[in-house]
Amino acid sequence: MTDYQRKGYVFNIQRFSIHDGPGIRTTVFLKGCPLRCSWCANPESLRLLPEIITRDIKCIKCGKCIKTCPQCAIAAEDHVQRTIHWEKCDQCLQCAEACPAGAIEVMGKYLSVDEVIEEVLRDLHFYTDNSGGMTLSGGEPLSQWQFALDLLREAKQKGLHTVLDTSGYTDWEILEKILEYTDLVLYDIKHMDDELHQREVKVSNRQILANLEKAASRSKTRIWVRCPVIPDFNDTDEHFRQMASFILGLGKAVDKVSLLPYHRFGELKYSAGGKKYPYEGKPQIPDEKIEYLKQLLESYQLVVTLKS
């Protein structure tokens, strides 16, 4: 295999995950995503290459980052906590290397398949007892599809259960290769209306829905459809009725539907990475509304769960 196929950018490896597939799992988060969902909770995942985020509480005001920055993008006066002028930052990462306190951190490590699998296998005994394994997430893991393919292939060779968490926004030929080494797909449906999808996600949903239909036609593929419930976007009866009818048309490949209520847990990540949070001030959806939408889907004889 080439070096490109054998290495990729990972921004987190989360052990003991219980929401990304069956059993206890290790979720590997890959960088890069072609979608631009306004509510995204992982803004550090969007850019394929490494980038910096700040941990202001750790700053010891030593000034080393200021002296190191070649773009003069960092400033402070009279030992006040440093300020990053993000419009000047070119993500050279030198400030993070110079920071002794970890107040500037690099998100994204260039890891080999073997390095990732070695970390995943640390909890092998948990997977065996609880039907767990490895989940690939992101970002969009198919943004680094060759690396994702290598990871899934190697995981299967190690006897692990594999899960792909995806938006499905890729060429079918790519997804088809990935599915050969995937036991379960967590497949996002964000909106059935293409115009609204393009407004809030910045890409069309046509390829996404077409790929889901093709994936469901494969006899080996198991699917959990996941739908983020977003205020003033898709929290309507019309969307959920259309989605239910579409899912029923997919046949027996879909085991269940999971609703992911909108939350603001990722809001602080935006300012930490020099980004503006698009959904600033947007209220969360009341629990009663989520329960109503769950019951609406269940009226179509679908198995529905909630993910916090």
Secondary structure, 3 states (H helix, E strand, C coil): CCHHHHEEEEEEEEEEECCCCCCCEEEEEECCCCCCCCCCCCHHHCCCCCEEEECHHHCCCCCHHHHHCCCCCEECCCCCCCEECCCCCCCCCHHHHHCCCCCEEEECEEEEHHHHHHHHHHHHHHHHHHCCEEEEECCCHHHHHHHHHHHHHHHHHCCCEEEEEECCCCCHHHHHHHHCCCCEEEEECCCCCHHHHHHHHCCCCHHHHHHHHHHHCCCCCEEEEEEEECCCCCCCHHHHHHHHHHHHCCHHHEEEEEEEECCCCCHHHHHHCCCCCCCCCCCCCCHHHHHHHHHHHHCCCCCEEECC
